[in-house]
Amino acid sequence: MKPIWIVDDDQSIRWVLEKALARENIPHKSFSNPNDVLNALEKESPQVLISDIRMPRGNGLDLLQHVKASHPNLPVIIMTAYSDLDSAVSSFQGGAFEYLTKPFDVEKAVELIHRAVEQGIRNDSGAKELPAWRQDATEIIGQAPAMQEIFRAIGRLAQSHATVLITGESGTGKELVAHALHKHSPRAKGPFVSLSTSAVPKDLLESELFGHERGAFPGAQTLRRGRFEQADGGTLFLGEIGDLPFDLQTRLLRVLSDGHFYRLGGQDPIKVNVRIIASTHQNLETRVAAGFFREDLLHRLNVIRLRMPSLRERSEDIPMLARHFMLTCAKSLGVDPKKLSDDVLKEITAMPFPGNVRQLENLCHWLTVMTPANIIGVSDLPADIMAEAGDQPVILHGESSPTNPAAAKVTAGDWESGLGRLATKMLQDGDKEVYDALCARFEKIVLQAALEVTRGRRVEAAQRLGIGRNTITRKLQELGLDD
């Protein structure tokens, strides 16, 4: 297996990518400048090259040009700052497999490298066999009833080409399920192509999806196949579909309707045979009611819906998951695995884990690296997660619980109309300080709903509402909910 080559003059960037690749057991090699890469290419070649654009001793775009001339099938990932959009587009058109904006999410970077490796294998020989470090990428662990339902659903869909919408909180493993659906489908021998719509700048998203012709816009020096063409005969996974811009929703709807689309700047329709699997952590029905998402597109995507349970809903799986992550982290780092004591397993099983399985995996990696003892005790757990677990739940009672089935049927239009009627009546009755009174009632209802959903966990409620911990504490005191 050839290594991944990393080229960046920033030692911290190289270090982060090296550690991430080591965790995945992916061989790698680092360079601090393009000249060393060009010299090394005369003797050997990598599986994937990932390079920064601006470096004191060379330019990543010039390196890309040399690499494409001598190794046309080598996937090259260009790293660039988000604000440097022109450079991103230039690298895109120069033949780069993909670009990675800084600062980047390490997990997304590793997934991008996975895709580049798979593309490189197909470019070289058309082989479908994945490297050993990638073959277990679809492993899903879970014995809880909620996870067994997911497994059964994957089994029932094994012979299906149906569109699937996967919902659930961030970090629950939605893309893992998408991989499993593809792996166990009639399209398993075809490509699995993934795109997070929230990770690509809006200006480039249309080209990402549908591709473009040469000369379609300034800097478009070569034809580029979009994700739909790349996924022809296989599966296209669209992550965070709720963030797709409204104008692109219309284009996506047309493709889902008849399988045809046009590249940017193209005149001839292109037909593809692609299965769509989409995911979102958002409530798409609410976004439809608010005018942010097309209702007809929702119906197209919502043929089969799978809901990934949060880790709180499958807490009985936490000990098994934790042991698995401790073993895999130790293996990736080349160290002996450490053992979690029974007290630790009991403690973490009761934790809320708002970041779900991803947060648990990060915790296990932290424990593997940072704790000196071979048997980890409760005192070894990081202070921040202990503070989160120690947050006292707030017990609420009220008629308008969001867990009430009747309340769940209320649409955005219903409550907005009701609020309007209430405001009108208060104003007609001559009530004073109507604005402050209504705002206080609104805040109280929203806080109660958040605390009901999170079972009284204040930190998690604040995170979901997008406010600070101090803010939620102050609001609870002001509104008389602190008890």
C-alpha positions in Angstrom: 0.0 0.0 0.0 1.5 3.3 -1.1 1.5 6.1 1.6 -0.3 9.4 1.6 2.0 12.3 1.0 1.4 15.5 3.1 3.0 18.8 1.9 2.8 21.8 4.1 5.3 24.2 5.6 3.2 24.4 8.8 4.4 21.8 11.2 1.2 21.8 13.2 -0.9 21.0 10.1 1.4 18.1 9.2 1.2 16.9 12.8 -2.6 16.9 12.9 -2.9 15.0 9.6 -0.2 12.6 10.6 -2.0 11.7 13.8 -5.3 11.4 12.1 -3.9 9.1 9.4 -2.1 7.0 12.1 -5.4 6.5 13.9 -6.8 5.0 10.7 -3.6 2.8 10.1 -3.0 4.7 6.9 0.7 4.9 5.9 1.9 8.4 5.3 4.9 10.6 4.6 5.4 14.4 5.1 7.2 17.1 3.3 7.8 20.7 4.2 8.1 22.1 0.6 7.2 21.2 -3.0 10.8 20.8 -4.2 11.4 17.8 -1.9 8.2 16.3 -3.3 9.3 16.7 -6.9 12.6 15.1 -6.1 10.9 12.2 -4.3 8.5 11.7 -7.3 11.5 10.7 -9.4 11.9 7.6 -7.3 8.4 6.7 -6.0 4.8 7.9 -6.0 2.1 8.2 -3.3 -1.4 6.9 -3.2 -2.8 10.5 -2.6 -1.0 13.8 -2.5 -2.4 16.5 -0.1 -0.7 19.9 -0.4 -1.0 23.5 0.8 -1.1 26.3 -1.8 1.1 29.0 -0.3 4.5 27.9 1.0 7.8 29.9 1.3 9.7 27.4 -0.8 7.2 26.7 -3.5 3.6 27.0 -4.7 1.0 24.2 -4.4 -0.6 25.1 -7.7 2.7 24.8 -9.5 3.3 21.4 -7.8 -0.2 20.3 -8.9 0.7 21.2 -12.5 3.9 19.2 -12.4 2.2 16.2 -10.7 -0.6 16.1 -13.3 1.9 16.2 -16.1 3.9 13.2 -14.8 1.2 11.3 -12.8 -2.2 12.1 -14.3 -4.1 9.5 -12.3 -2.7 10.6 -8.9 -5.4 12.2 -6.9 -4.3 15.6 -5.5 -6.1 17.4 -2.6 -5.3 21.1 -2.3 -5.5 22.8 1.1 -6.5 26.5 1.0 -7.9 29.2 3.3 -11.7 29.7 3.0 -11.2 33.4 2.1 -8.9 32.5 -0.8 -11.8 31.4 -3.1 -10.0 32.3 -6.3 -7.1 29.9 -5.4 -9.6 27.2 -4.5 -11.3 27.5 -7.9 -7.9 27.6 -9.7 -6.8 24.4 -7.9 -10.2 22.9 -8.7 -9.8 23.6 -12.4 -6.2 22.6 -12.5 -7.1 18.9 -12.0 -7.2 18.7 -8.2 -9.4 15.8 -6.9 -10.7 18.1 -4.2 -9.8 21.1 -2.1 -9.8 21.3 1.7 -10.5 24.7 3.4 -8.6 25.7 6.5 -9.4 25.4 9.3 -10.7 21.9 8.5 -12.5 19.2 10.4 -10.1 16.4 10.8 -12.7 13.7 10.4 -13.9 15.2 7.1 -10.3 15.5 5.9 -9.7 11.8 6.6 -13.0 10.9 4.8 -11.9 13.0 1.8 -8.6 11.1 1.7 -10.5 7.8 1.8 -12.5 8.9 -1.2 -9.4 10.0 -3.1 -7.7 6.6 -2.5 -10.8 4.8 -3.8 -10.8 7.1 -6.8 -7.1 6.5 -7.4 -7.6 2.7 -7.3 -10.4 2.9 -9.9 -8.3 5.2 -12.1 -5.3 2.9 -12.0 -7.0 -0.5 -12.6 -10.7 -0.3 -12.3 -10.3 -2.5 -9.2 -13.2 -2.5 -6.7 -11.3 -4.0 -3.8 -10.6 -1.4 -1.1 -7.3 -1.3 0.9 -7.3 -3.2 4.2 -7.5 -0.1 6.3 -10.8 0.9 4.5 -12.6 -2.5 4.5 -14.1 -2.1 7.9 -15.3 1.5 7.4 -18.9 0.4 7.5 -18.7 -1.3 10.9 -21.6 -0.4 13.1 -21.8 -1.6 16.7 -25.0 -1.8 18.7 -27.2 -4.2 20.7 -29.8 -1.7 21.9 -33.3 -2.2 20.5 -33.1 1.1 18.7 -29.9 -0.1 16.8 -31.4 -3.5 16.1 -34.2 -1.7 14.3 -31.6 0.1 12.2 -29.9 -3.3 11.4 -33.2 -4.8 10.4 -34.0 -1.8 8.2 -30.7 -2.2 6.4 -31.5 -5.9 5.9 -34.9 -5.1 4.5 -33.4 -2.6 2.1 -30.7 -4.9 0.9 -32.3 -5.5 -2.5 -33.8 -2.0 -2.9 -32.7 1.0 -4.9 -35.1 3.3 -3.0 -34.1 6.8 -1.9 -33.4 6.9 1.8 -33.4 9.9 4.2 -31.4 9.4 7.4 -32.2 11.7 10.3 -30.6 12.1 13.7 -28.3 14.3 15.8 -24.8 15.0 14.8 -22.3 12.3 15.7 -24.8 9.4 15.6 -23.3 7.7 12.6 -25.6 8.6 9.8 -22.8 8.3 7.1 -21.9 4.8 8.5 -25.5 3.7 7.9 -25.3 5.2 4.4 -22.1 3.2 3.7 -23.8 0.0 5.0 -26.9 0.6 2.8 -24.6 0.9 -0.2 -22.4 -2.1 0.8 -25.5 -4.4 1.1 -27.3 -3.1 -1.9 -27.3 -4.3 -5.6 -25.1 -1.3 -6.3 -22.3 -2.5 -3.9 -19.8 -2.9 -6.8 -20.5 0.7 -8.0 -19.0 3.9 -6.4 -20.0 5.4 -3.1 -19.6 9.1 -3.4 -20.2 11.4 -0.4 -20.7 15.2 -0.3 -21.6 17.3 2.8 -23.6 20.2 1.4 -22.6 22.3 4.5 -18.9 21.8 4.0 -18.7 23.3 0.5 -18.9 27.1 -0.2 -22.2 28.0 -1.9 -20.4 29.4 -4.9 -18.8 26.1 -5.7 -21.6 23.7 -4.6 -23.4 23.7 -8.0 -20.2 22.7 -9.8 -19.5 20.1 -7.1 -22.9 18.4 -7.7 -23.2 18.7 -11.5 -19.8 19.5 -12.8 -18.9 22.1 -15.4 -17.6 22.4 -19.0 -14.3 23.9 -20.0 -14.7 27.6 -20.2 -17.9 27.7 -18.2 -16.5 30.5 -16.0 -13.1 32.2 -15.6 -10.5 29.7 -14.6 -12.5 26.7 -15.8 -9.6 25.3 -18.0 -10.7 21.7 -18.0 -14.0 19.7 -17.9 -15.0 18.5 -14.5 -17.4 15.7 -13.7 -19.6 16.5 -10.7 -20.6 14.1 -7.9 -23.6 12.9 -9.8 -21.5 11.7 -12.7 -18.9 10.2 -10.3 -21.6 8.2 -8.6 -23.2 6.8 -11.8 -24.1 3.2 -11.2 -23.6 3.6 -7.5 -24.8 5.7 -4.5 -24.5 9.4 -3.9 -24.7 10.4 -0.2 -25.7 14.0 0.4 -24.9 14.9 4.0 -26.7 17.7 5.8 -29.2 18.1 2.9 -31.2 20.6 5.0 -28.4 23.2 4.4 -28.7 22.9 0.6 -29.3 26.4 -0.9 -32.9 26.9 -2.1 -32.0 27.5 -5.8 -30.0 24.2 -5.9 -32.9 22.4 -4.3 -34.8 23.1 -7.6 -32.0 21.6 -9.7 -31.7 18.6 -7.4 -35.4 18.0 -7.7 -35.2 17.9 -11.5 -32.4 15.3 -11.4 -34.4 13.1 -8.9 -37.4 13.4 -11.2 -35.9 12.2 -14.5 -32.2 11.5 -13.9 -31.1 14.3 -16.3 -29.0 17.4 -15.6 -26.7 19.8 -17.3 -23.1 20.6 -16.4 -22.4 24.3 -15.8 -22.0 25.8 -19.2 -23.2 22.6 -20.9 -25.8 22.3 -23.7 -26.3 18.6 -23.7 -28.3 16.8 -21.0 -26.5 14.0 -19.1 -28.4 11.0 -17.7 -27.2 9.1 -14.7 -28.3 6.1 -12.7 -27.7 7.1 -9.1 -29.3 6.1 -5.8 -29.6 9.0 -3.4 -29.1 8.6 0.3 -29.5 11.9 2.2 -29.0 12.8 5.9 -29.8 15.8 8.1 -29.8 16.7 11.8 -32.5 19.2 11.2 -36.3 18.9 11.1 -37.0 19.3 7.4 -40.8 19.6 8.0 -40.1 22.7 10.1 -37.8 24.1 7.4 -40.5 23.5 4.9 -43.0 25.4 7.0 -40.5 28.3 7.5 -39.9 28.5 3.7 -36.3 27.2 3.7 -36.8 23.8 2.1 -39.0 22.7 -0.8 -41.9 20.5 0.2 -41.8 18.6 -3.1 -38.1 17.9 -2.7 -38.8 16.6 0.8 -41.3 14.2 -0.6 -38.8 13.0 -3.2 -36.2 12.3 -0.5 -38.5 10.9 2.1 -39.2 7.6 0.4 -37.7 5.6 3.2 -36.8 7.4 6.4 -34.4 6.0 9.0 -33.9 7.8 12.3 -30.6 7.3 14.0 -31.0 7.1 17.8 -28.9 9.4 20.0 -26.4 7.8 22.3 -28.7 8.7 25.2 -31.4 6.5 23.7 -29.0 3.5 23.5 -26.9 4.0 26.6 -26.7 0.3 27.2 -24.3 0.2 24.1 -21.9 2.7 25.7 -19.7 0.1 27.5 -19.4 -2.1 24.4 -18.6 1.0 22.2 -16.1 2.3 24.7 -14.2 -1.0 24.9 -14.2 -1.1 21.1 -12.9 2.5 20.8 -10.2 1.8 23.4 -8.9 -1.1 21.4 -9.0 0.6 18.0 -7.3 3.8 19.4 -4.6 1.7 21.0 -4.1 -0.2 17.8 -3.9 2.9 15.7 -1.3 4.4 18.0 0.7 1.2 18.3 0.4 1.0 22.1 -1.1 -1.6 24.5 -4.8 -1.1 25.1 -5.9 0.3 28.4 -8.8 -1.0 30.4 -11.8 1.0 31.7 -12.7 0.1 35.2 -16.2 -0.9 36.1 -16.7 2.4 37.9 -15.7 4.3 34.8 -18.1 2.3 32.6 -20.9 3.0 35.1 -20.0 6.7 35.1 -19.9 7.2 31.4 -23.0 5.1 30.8 -24.9 7.8 32.7 -23.4 10.7 30.8 -25.5 12.6 28.3 -22.9 12.7 25.5 -24.5 15.5 23.4 -21.9 14.8 20.7 -23.1 11.2 20.6 -20.9 8.3 19.4 -18.3 10.7 18.0 -17.8 12.3 21.4 -17.5 8.9 23.1 -14.8 8.0 20.5 -12.9 11.2 21.2 -13.1 10.6 24.9 -11.6 7.1 24.4 -8.8 8.5 22.3 -8.1 11.2 25.0 -7.9 8.5 27.7 -5.6 6.3 25.6 -3.2 9.2 25.0 -3.4 11.2 28.3 -3.8 8.7 31.1 -0.7 7.0 32.5 -2.4 4.1 34.2 -3.3 0.8 32.4 -6.5 0.6 34.3 -8.5 3.8 34.0 -10.4 5.0 37.1 -13.1 7.7 37.5 -10.4 10.2 38.6 -8.7 9.9 35.2 -11.8 11.2 33.4 -11.3 14.7 32.0 -12.7 17.6 34.2 -14.9 19.0 31.5 -16.9 15.9 30.9 -17.2 15.3 34.6 -18.6 18.8 35.0 -21.1 18.1 32.2 -22.2 14.8 33.9 -22.5 16.5 37.2 -24.9 19.1 35.9 -28.1 18.7 37.9 -31.3 18.0 36.0 -34.2 20.4 36.2 -37.6 18.7 36.7 -40.3 20.4 34.9 -44.1 20.0 34.9 -46.5 21.6 32.5 -49.3 21.1 30.1 -47.4 21.9 26.9 -44.7 19.2 27.0 -43.0 18.7 23.6 -43.2 15.0 24.2 -47.0 15.3 24.0 -48.1 13.6 20.7 -50.7 16.2 20.1 -48.2 19.0 20.5 -45.9 17.4 18.0 -48.5 18.0 15.3 -48.5 21.7 15.7 -47.0 23.4 12.7 -45.0 26.7 12.5 -48.1 28.4 11.0 -50.3 27.3 13.9 -48.1 28.9 16.7 -47.4 32.0 14.6 -51.1 32.6 14.1 -51.8 31.9 17.7 -49.1 34.4 18.8 -50.5 37.0 16.5 -54.0 36.5 17.9 -52.7 36.7 21.5 -50.7 39.9 20.8 -53.8 41.5 19.1 -56.0 40.7 22.1 -53.5 42.0 24.7 -53.1 45.2 22.7 -56.8 45.6 22.3 -57.3 45.0 26.1 -54.8 47.8 26.8 -52.2 45.6 28.5 -48.9 47.3 29.3 -45.5 46.1 28.2 -46.9 43.6 25.8 -43.6 43.1 24.0 -41.7 42.2 27.2 -44.5 40.0 28.4 -44.7 38.0 25.2 -40.9 37.6 24.9 -40.8 36.3 28.5 -43.5 33.7 27.7 -41.7 32.7 24.5 -38.4 32.2 26.3 -40.0 30.2 29.1 -41.7 27.8 26.6 -38.6 27.3 24.6 -36.4 26.7 27.6 -39.0 24.2 29.0 -39.1 22.4 25.7 -35.3 22.2 25.5 -35.0 20.9 29.1 -37.7 18.3 28.5 -36.0 17.0 25.3 -32.6 16.8 27.1 -34.1 15.4 30.3 -33.2 18.4 32.3 -29.5 18.6 31.3 -28.8 22.3 31.2 -25.5 22.1 29.3 -26.9 20.0 26.5 -30.0 22.3 26.4 -27.9 25.3 26.0 -25.9 23.7 23.2 -29.0 22.7 21.3 -30.5 26.2 21.7 -27.2 27.8 20.6 -26.7 29.8 23.8 -24.1 29.8 26.5 -24.2 27.9 29.8 -24.2 31.1 31.8 -27.1 32.5 29.6 -29.3 29.5 30.3 -28.6 29.6 34.0 -29.4 33.3 34.1 -32.6 32.9 32.1 -33.8 30.0 34.3 -33.4 32.2 37.4 -35.1 35.2 35.7 -38.1 33.1 34.6 -38.5 31.3 37.9 -37.5 27.9 36.5 -34.3 27.4 38.5 -35.9 24.8 40.8 
